[in-house]
């Protein structure tokens, strides 16, 4: 698994960036069991299955917001009750630009990579951009031959034009024009 380093990487296939060591649990597992499993494996999400077939996903944020913040008992709450479903999937040969656009339009941070009905891996926004956590709308929506500003929707022919626009109008930090994505 790689971390995206430059705009040229946007044409790379998703499978190059997906994690293949994902966790899968049955929907009747308790939130506590799953949280312990996630912690021991160093994962921030698990796929939820019914009869071995994936039907949803649970993240750390789901546990925090849908269990802890609501005062639910993690020992008695099943992950099937708090999962996000249906899974949002993408094929292994899809380009990263398509995956990023899908994440932005669906407002998700993870895509499940599948070939047919078989789960191959999980693609995360964090894996693509590294440690960026300062804004929720940091990546432009990417379309064929154009990029759109994530803040105002203005369209530009190149990432460099978009970066200058964001610098001048929205941020001033030149975050997208760096040769290597160090953010």
C-alpha positions in Angstrom: 0.0 0.0 0.0 1.3 3.4 -1.0 0.6 7.0 0.0 -0.3 9.3 -2.9 2.6 11.7 -3.5 1.8 13.7 -6.7 -1.0 14.6 -9.1 0.3 12.0 -11.5 -0.7 9.3 -9.0 -4.4 10.2 -9.7 -4.2 7.9 -12.8 -2.9 5.0 -10.7 -5.3 2.1 -10.1 -7.0 1.9 -6.7 -5.6 -1.6 -5.9 -2.1 -0.1 -5.6 -3.3 2.0 -2.6 -5.8 -0.3 -0.9 -5.2 -2.1 2.4 -5.6 -5.8 2.1 -5.4 -6.6 5.8 -9.0 -5.5 6.6 -11.0 -7.0 9.4 -14.5 -8.6 8.9 -16.9 -9.4 11.8 -20.4 -10.8 11.9 -23.3 -8.4 12.4 -24.2 -10.0 15.8 -20.8 -9.3 17.3 -21.0 -6.7 20.2 -19.5 -3.3 19.8 -17.2 -4.0 22.7 -15.8 -7.2 21.1 -15.3 -5.3 17.8 -13.6 -2.4 19.5 -11.2 -4.7 21.3 -10.5 -6.5 18.0 -9.9 -3.2 16.2 -7.5 -2.0 18.9 -5.5 -5.2 19.0 -5.1 -5.2 15.2 -4.5 -1.4 14.9 -7.5 -0.8 12.6 -9.9 2.1 12.6 -12.8 0.2 10.9 -14.2 -3.2 10.3 -16.4 -4.7 7.6 -19.6 -6.2 8.9 -20.9 -9.4 7.4 -24.0 -11.6 7.6 -23.3 -15.2 6.8 -19.8 -14.3 5.6 -21.1 -11.8 3.1 -20.1 -8.1 3.7 -23.2 -5.9 4.3 -21.8 -2.8 6.1 -18.9 -1.0 7.8 -18.3 0.3 11.3 -15.6 2.9 12.1 -14.2 4.3 15.3 -16.3 7.4 14.7 -19.5 5.2 14.5 -18.6 3.7 17.8 -18.0 7.1 19.3 -21.1 8.8 17.9 -23.6 6.0 17.7 -22.8 4.2 20.9 -20.8 6.3 23.4 -22.4 9.7 22.7 -25.9 8.1 22.8 -25.2 6.3 26.0 -25.7 2.8 24.6 -24.1 -0.2 26.3 -21.3 -1.5 24.1 -21.6 -4.9 25.7 -25.2 -5.2 24.5 -25.2 -3.2 21.3 -24.5 -5.3 18.1 -22.4 -3.8 15.3 -25.2 -4.6 12.9 -27.2 -2.0 14.7 -24.7 0.8 14.2 -23.1 0.0 10.9 -23.2 2.1 7.8 -24.9 0.2 5.0 -24.9 -0.5 2.1 -21.2 -0.6 1.4 -19.9 1.9 -1.0 -17.6 -0.1 -3.4 -15.2 0.5 -6.2 -13.3 -1.8 -8.6 -9.6 -2.5 -8.2 -8.8 -1.0 -11.6 -10.6 2.3 -11.1 -8.4 5.3 -11.0 -7.6 7.2 -7.8 -9.2 10.3 -9.3 -12.5 8.4 -9.5 -12.1 7.1 -5.9 -11.4 10.6 -4.6 -14.4 12.0 -6.5 -16.6 9.2 -5.2 -15.4 9.8 -1.6 -16.1 13.6 -2.0 -19.6 13.1 -3.5 -20.7 10.4 -1.1 -19.0 12.2 1.9 -17.1 9.0 3.0 -13.5 8.3 4.0 -13.4 4.7 3.0 -14.3 2.7 -0.1 -14.5 -1.1 -0.2 -12.5 -2.5 -3.2 -14.3 -5.4 -4.8 -14.0 -7.7 -7.8 -17.5 -9.1 -8.4 -18.7 -10.1 -4.9 -15.2 -10.6 -3.5 -13.8 -8.0 -1.2 -10.1 -7.3 -2.1 -9.4 -4.5 0.3 -10.3 -1.1 1.7 -9.2 2.2 0.4 -9.0 5.0 2.9 -8.7 8.8 2.5 -6.0 8.7 5.2 -3.9 6.2 3.1 -4.1 8.5 0.1 -3.2 11.9 1.7 -1.4 10.9 4.9 -2.2 12.8 8.1 -4.5 15.5 6.7 -7.2 16.1 9.3 -7.5 19.9 9.4 -10.5 20.4 7.0 -13.2 18.1 5.8 -13.2 19.4 2.3 -9.5 19.3 1.4 -9.5 17.5 -1.9 -11.0 18.8 -5.1 -13.6 16.8 -7.0 -11.7 15.4 -10.0 -13.2 15.0 -13.4 -11.9 14.2 -16.8 -9.5 17.0 -17.7 -10.7 19.4 -15.0 -10.7 19.9 -11.3 -13.3 21.7 -9.2 -12.7 23.8 -6.1 -14.0 21.9 -3.0 -14.9 25.3 -1.4 -16.8 27.2 -4.1 -17.2 24.7 -7.0 -15.2 26.8 -9.5 -13.7 24.7 -12.3 -10.0 24.8 -13.5 -8.1 23.0 -16.2 -5.1 22.1 -14.1 -4.4 21.3 -10.4 -1.9 24.2 -10.4 -4.7 26.7 -11.5 -6.9 25.3 -8.8 -4.1 25.7 -6.2 -3.5 29.4 -7.1 -7.3 30.0 -6.9 -7.5 28.3 -3.4 -4.4 30.3 -2.3 -5.8 33.6 -3.4 -9.4 33.2 -2.6 -9.8 30.6 0.2 -6.6 29.6 2.1 -3.4 31.2 1.0 -1.3 28.2 2.0 -0.5 26.8 -1.5 -1.3 23.3 -0.2 -2.2 21.8 -3.6 0.8 23.1 -5.6 3.5 21.3 -3.7 5.4 18.8 -5.9 5.1 16.2 -3.2 2.0 16.0 -0.9 3.6 16.6 2.5 0.4 17.7 4.2 
